[in-house]
Amino acid sequence: MVDSMSLSGREARRASATTLILFALLAGAFVFSFLLGASDQSAASLFGGLFDGQGTAGLIAREIRLPRALLALIVGAGLGASGAALQGLFRNPLAEPGVTGVTSSAGLGAVIALYFGLAASSAFVLPGFAIIGALASAGILYLLSRAGAGAVALVLAGVAVASLATALTALALSFAANPYAMSEMVLWMMGSLKDRTLSDAAFALPLTLLGVGLLVSAGRGLDALTLGEDAAASLGIDVGSVRMRVVVGVALATGAATAAAGAVSFVGLVVPHVLRRFYGYAPSRLILPSALGGAVLVALADVAIRLIAPDGQLLLGVLTALLGAPFFLLLIFRLRSEA
């Protein structure tokens, strides 16, 4: 099965070239994001301040620019890898954390922590609640997939879960007595990397790495699942273990991303589809490139919103939704015409 999915020499070279391009774009997007801002500090002073931490340049570099640029990569990597893994698990090109309700449920978890004032008790509470919310949503889809739900049924179930999570979030907003808590909840719903700190990155990074690691470890099992569950089991694949690793991995990566940046949708949908033509259709070859591509997309989107609206009125989740929703509709029409 794996041999039949191996790349030819030409395809392998194209995949390698694409990976190099992704790394170059990643480095360029990070540097551009780090240098972009309202301060008139030069690039030399910012990089100097990043390493020595001295003066105004050091404060800006370490406390403002670095956390935002770093979190854009972390958030994008988690969402991109999660989308590729979910599409492989459900054998559904429409699956991604936002469409399946995982992002909305993670956001609801964060909102619950904010609404009840639990987030102030510990820095671990907010990401913990976000991960619990993501795990609950992914678990529902996992149970439905085990029950034999088809691709359309899983998407509809994801939409229903997302709608319920959004409705509960709106309910929390309606009854929020604290204006500060309300503003924080609105921020999580729209998605933003504004005013993030290195502490946020320090919490998000290990969770994302662990989540992506679990997804990568399930890659060969996901390859086998493309042939169907019975065929995968006959090849010696522990289907239950593969499902569980994907569910937990998506919950960790998406929960960490949502805790750090709020609801950022469609990254996991767009990136795997764009990269699939370069890496093929085997999920094992697509998860890590999708992590790279997601990091590039979110970093460039964050740069774009600061160029378009320097006053901060345009938020990250709004821009990704504006870009991703038309892509989602076009993909549906394409699948319908192919069917």
VOGU-3710 file (C-alpha; in Angstrom, 3 decimals, decimal comma):
1> mvdsmslsgr> 0,000/0,000/0,000  2,734/2,447/0,959  4,843/1,512/-2,070  1,913/2,207/-4,380  1,731/5,704/-2,962  5,462/6,437/-3,341  6,485/9,416/-5,440  8,318/9,128/-8,733  11,718/10,767/-9,058  10,259/13,834/-10,751
11> earrasattl> 7,471/14,160/-8,198  9,959/13,764/-5,333  12,129/16,562/-6,747  9,077/18,789/-7,097  8,087/18,046/-3,512  11,619/18,836/-2,308  11,661/22,104/-4,249  8,268/23,040/-2,799  9,552/22,333/0,718  12,533/24,632/0,155
21> ilfallagaf> 10,195/27,349/-1,120  7,966/26,925/1,947  10,960/27,284/4,281  12,101/30,398/2,390  8,601/31,896/2,598  8,459/30,967/6,277  11,705/32,780/7,044  10,683/35,797/4,967  7,237/36,023/6,566  8,735/35,771/10,063
31> vfsfllgasd> 11,292/38,511/9,429  8,719/40,761/7,749  6,300/40,269/10,627  9,044/40,953/13,177  10,094/44,203/11,487  6,572/45,505/10,837  5,079/47,890/13,361  4,361/51,462/14,366  7,778/52,042/15,932  10,434/53,856/13,910
41> qsaaslfggl> 13,164/51,499/15,141  15,530/50,299/12,413  15,940/46,653/11,529  19,469/46,656/12,948  18,353/48,090/16,282  15,446/45,615/16,506  17,648/42,607/15,847  20,232/43,999/18,244  17,548/44,506/20,876  16,297/40,982/20,287
51> fdgqgtagli> 19,643/39,527/21,346  20,806/41,963/24,013  17,404/43,064/25,353  18,643/46,592/26,007  16,696/49,833/25,742  13,511/50,593/23,861  14,523/48,428/20,911  15,001/45,430/23,190  11,610/45,950/24,821  9,831/46,262/21,471
61> areirlpral> 11,671/43,321/19,928  11,195/40,883/22,803  7,834/41,865/24,213  5,882/42,978/21,127  7,355/41,890/17,796  8,805/38,451/18,612  5,712/36,987/20,354  3,405/38,031/17,521  5,672/36,750/14,747  6,373/33,498/16,592
71> lalivgaglg> 2,739/32,824/17,475  1,675/33,321/13,857  3,927/30,415/12,899  2,799/28,237/15,817  -0,907/28,835/15,209  -0,647/28,298/11,463  1,395/25,119/11,837  -1,122/23,565/14,222  -4,125/24,436/12,069  -2,506/23,375/8,791
81> asgaalqglf> -1,395/19,983/10,111  -4,790/19,416/11,766  -6,621/20,071/8,508  -4,468/17,610/6,571  -4,935/14,911/9,229  -8,711/15,406/9,486  -9,105/15,192/5,715  -7,174/11,927/5,768  -9,067/10,496/8,735  -12,547/11,243/7,387
91> rnplaepgvt> -11,532/10,761/3,734  -13,304/14,064/3,221  -11,680/17,017/1,404  -13,986/19,443/3,238  -12,776/18,494/6,725  -10,781/21,035/8,722  -10,866/22,302/12,338  -13,186/25,214/11,550  -15,657/23,328/9,365  -15,826/20,351/11,742
101> gvtssaglga> -16,561/22,582/14,744  -13,261/21,919/16,531  -12,186/25,566/16,390  -15,562/26,869/17,570  -15,630/24,369/20,422  -12,096/25,304/21,455  -13,183/28,942/21,396  -16,175/28,077/23,550  -13,882/26,439/26,067  -11,757/29,585/26,217
111> vialyfglaa> -14,868/31,750/26,562  -16,121/29,615/29,468  -12,800/30,117/31,251  -13,074/33,872/30,689  -16,767/34,099/31,579  -16,383/32,464/34,975  -13,127/34,270/35,730  -11,168/31,023/35,805  -8,556/32,236/33,317  -7,180/34,671/35,914
121> ssafvlpgfa> -6,416/31,876/38,385  -3,690/30,239/36,311  -2,036/30,620/32,940  -2,815/26,955/32,257  -6,583/27,319/32,622  -7,395/29,089/29,341  -5,478/26,717/27,034  -6,713/23,792/29,127  -10,360/24,723/28,605  -9,720/25,363/24,905
131> iigalasagi> -8,216/21,900/24,520  -11,129/20,316/26,401  -13,557/22,046/24,027  -11,603/20,919/20,977  -11,368/17,380/22,336  -15,131/17,227/22,909  -15,885/18,272/19,328  -13,266/15,996/17,791  -14,528/13,156/19,988  -18,072/13,552/18,651
141> lyllsragag> -16,805/13,316/15,080  -14,660/10,348/16,043  -17,688/8,485/17,404  -19,724/9,335/14,312  -16,975/8,102/12,008  -16,822/4,840/13,961  -20,590/4,505/13,578  -20,172/4,618/9,804  -21,256/8,203/9,092  -20,444/9,275/5,564
151> avalvlagva> -18,463/12,315/4,451  -21,515/14,545/4,047  -22,931/13,463/7,411  -19,653/14,276/9,140  -19,535/17,748/7,607  -23,144/18,381/8,612  -22,397/17,143/12,124  -19,409/19,471/12,270  -21,546/22,390/11,150  -24,102/21,534/13,842
161> vaslatalta> -21,397/21,359/16,523  -19,927/24,654/15,333  -23,360/26,296/15,372  -24,047/25,062/18,897  -20,656/26,249/20,127  -21,184/29,652/18,492  -24,659/29,940/20,011  -23,354/29,103/23,489  -20,556/31,626/23,027  -23,106/34,280/22,051
171> lalsfaanpy> -25,151/33,323/25,122  -22,115/33,874/27,323  -21,593/37,271/25,697  -25,222/38,201/26,364  -24,938/37,469/30,073  -21,400/38,717/30,636  -21,504/41,238/33,502  -17,871/42,287/33,150  -17,160/44,564/30,138  -13,523/43,469/30,132
181> amsemvlwmm> -14,526/39,799/29,964  -16,941/40,621/27,152  -14,232/42,340/25,104  -11,924/39,379/25,651  -14,617/36,958/24,496  -15,267/38,994/21,345  -11,551/38,934/20,639  -11,453/35,146/20,890  -14,421/34,862/18,520  -12,763/36,992/15,830
191> gslkdrtlsd> -9,181/35,808/16,210  -6,178/38,042/16,741  -2,476/37,949/17,566  -2,502/41,463/18,950  -0,970/42,057/22,405  0,313/38,520/22,809  3,325/37,754/25,006  6,163/35,260/25,092  4,252/33,411/27,813  1,480/32,737/25,298
201> aafalpltll> 4,039/31,348/22,862  5,680/29,286/25,608  2,345/27,587/26,387  1,258/27,141/22,767  4,520/25,794/21,365  4,857/22,500/23,313  1,166/21,701/22,938  1,342/22,306/19,194  4,529/20,272/18,825  2,974/17,388/20,752
211> gvgllvsagr> -0,221/17,601/18,706  1,581/17,723/15,359  3,847/14,895/16,522  0,810/12,699/17,202  -0,613/13,548/13,780  2,658/12,684/12,060  2,848/9,386/13,971  -0,594/8,511/12,581  0,414/9,314/9,004  1,047/5,790/7,723
221> gldaltlged> -2,156/4,597/9,347  -4,040/7,389/7,595  -2,487/6,255/4,309  -3,911/2,796/4,921  -7,322/4,222/5,839  -7,611/5,729/2,360  -8,239/2,135/1,219  -11,020/1,669/3,791  -11,057/0,451/7,375  -11,258/-3,244/6,543
231> aaaslgidvg> -8,318/-3,012/4,167  -6,316/-1,016/6,724  -7,032/-3,605/9,433  -5,976/-6,410/7,072  -2,644/-4,610/6,637  -2,072/-4,746/10,382  -3,069/-1,147/11,122  -4,637/-0,490/14,527  -7,459/1,698/13,237  -8,626/2,660/16,727
241> svrmrvvvgv> -5,152/3,845/17,678  -4,861/5,907/14,486  -8,218/7,562/15,136  -7,349/8,331/18,741  -3,986/9,870/17,862  -5,607/12,086/15,270  -8,399/13,184/17,623  -6,000/13,979/20,478  -3,438/15,557/18,152  -6,040/17,814/16,533
251> alatgaataa> -7,442/18,744/19,940  -3,993/19,706/21,262  -2,881/21,640/18,180  -6,214/23,378/17,556  -6,821/24,022/21,239  -3,400/25,614/21,605  -3,928/27,711/18,459  -7,354/28,889/19,616  -6,122/29,660/23,124  -3,340/31,764/21,619
261> agavsfvglv> -5,147/33,502/18,769  -8,873/32,835/19,046  -10,965/31,413/16,221  -8,899/31,378/13,014  -10,810/29,410/10,387  -10,156/27,789/6,997  -6,367/27,565/7,300  -6,643/23,780/7,598  -8,914/23,655/4,559  -6,996/25,844/2,134
271> vphvlrrfyg> -3,409/24,784/2,812  -3,691/20,990/2,267  -5,610/21,539/-0,983  -3,011/23,949/-2,318  -0,115/21,654/-1,395  -1,685/18,349/-2,444  -0,739/18,878/-6,088  2,923/19,081/-5,053  3,058/16,297/-2,455  0,381/13,881/-3,623
281> yapsrlilps> -2,665/12,559/-1,821  -1,069/10,386/0,862  -1,767/12,025/4,268  1,619/10,949/5,639  3,377/13,164/3,096  1,028/16,091/3,536  0,874/16,690/7,306  4,280/18,333/7,832  4,163/20,388/4,598  0,702/21,568/5,637
291> alggavlval> 2,170/22,661/8,966  4,758/24,717/7,066  2,154/26,078/4,669  -0,218/26,954/7,490  2,547/28,833/9,300  3,296/30,808/6,127  -0,379/31,586/5,485  -1,133/32,834/9,002  2,073/34,877/9,162  1,328/36,530/5,794
301> advairliap> -2,311/37,102/6,787  -1,177/38,789/10,000  1,214/40,977/8,017  -1,584/41,827/5,584  -4,010/42,999/8,265  -1,359/45,304/9,721  -0,669/46,772/6,284  -4,346/47,131/5,374  -5,539/48,400/8,754  -2,661/49,701/10,896
311> dgqlllgvlt> -5,212/50,831/13,515  -5,920/47,186/14,360  -9,581/47,229/13,336  -9,189/44,279/10,956  -8,623/41,027/12,864  -6,838/37,874/11,760  -9,824/35,508/11,938  -11,918/37,894/9,865  -9,360/37,962/7,047  -8,861/34,185/6,965
321> allgapffll> -12,650/33,733/6,864  -12,942/36,228/4,002  -10,323/34,275/2,074  -11,383/30,776/3,097  -15,167/30,922/2,768  -15,145/31,524/-1,032  -12,525/28,780/-1,369  -14,811/26,438/0,590  -17,770/27,223/-1,700  -15,680/26,740/-4,833
331> lifrlrsea> -14,488/23,407/-3,499  -18,069/22,284/-2,853  -19,101/23,213/-6,422  -16,044/21,412/-7,771  -16,803/18,242/-5,827  -20,443/18,432/-6,908  -19,490/18,723/-10,584  -17,050/15,813/-10,265  -19,754/13,702/-8,633
//
